[in-house]
């Protein structure tokens, strides 16, 4: 069975970290991408998300620098080199492996978030925040749907936000726009607070959880890390009984 267009977009999407800074992303396309994101499912249709479109270069640099600093701490100091080599073992060329590790431990991997032309930065940065309360009629988008009080915890908002982010990344890919999801600048409590303050997010009611860069790719990227197939990750009825396509039509 051949892949349809939707599955082709899913399989061909790649994380883009080098952007053509001579080309901007028009507002109407950004609108389309966010609109597609809003069609993600959410518990009780609560739609517990807000998106801040960041074009201001000073704001981009502020957020990007946090990502760079945290990456240096995480990969340059906290993570043993042997572990980095294990995680990146799919890279066959030793020279490419060493170069990738150097980019990680120096923080260069996240320079693109700053939006600077000299580092092929992204022209647009989307910051996704979710409603921390996510209970009952906590926001106007509910349109009277109510909610099961006490059961709609923050976990549901994070799940819904992640699905919205995936929708936006796929919508961007379908429009020929490169994107990259990042969270390293939002993994530490202090950074979440600092970014919230900078962007005027009413934290802790609303919490930024993910970022998405947008822009036209500077280089074609067709290869990605190998993916495990269903034969390796799916079980039939219970754990350990692998789900195989043998005999399936």
HELIX and SHEET records of a PDB file:
HELIX    1   1 UNK A    5  UNK A   12  1                                   8    
HELIX    2   2 UNK A   27  UNK A   37  1                                  11    
HELIX    3   3 UNK A   43  UNK A   45  5                                   3    
HELIX    4   4 UNK A   57  UNK A   71  1                                  15    
HELIX    5   5 UNK A   72  UNK A   78  3                                   7    
HELIX    6   6 UNK A   81  UNK A   87  1                                   7    
HELIX    7   7 UNK A   94  UNK A  105  1                                  12    
HELIX    8   8 UNK A  108  UNK A  114  5                                   7    
HELIX    9   9 UNK A  117  UNK A  119  5                                   3    
HELIX   10  10 UNK A  140  UNK A  142  5                                   3    
HELIX   11  11 UNK A  154  UNK A  174  1                                  21    
HELIX   12  12 UNK A  184  UNK A  186  5                                   3    
HELIX   13  13 UNK A  189  UNK A  199  1                                  11    
HELIX   14  14 UNK A  230  UNK A  233  1                                   4    
SHEET    1   A 4 UNK A  49  UNK A  54  0                                        
SHEET    2   A 4 UNK A 124  UNK A 131 -1                                        
SHEET    3   A 4 UNK A 206  UNK A 215 -1                                        
SHEET    4   A 4 UNK A 178  UNK A 182 -1                                        
END                                                                             
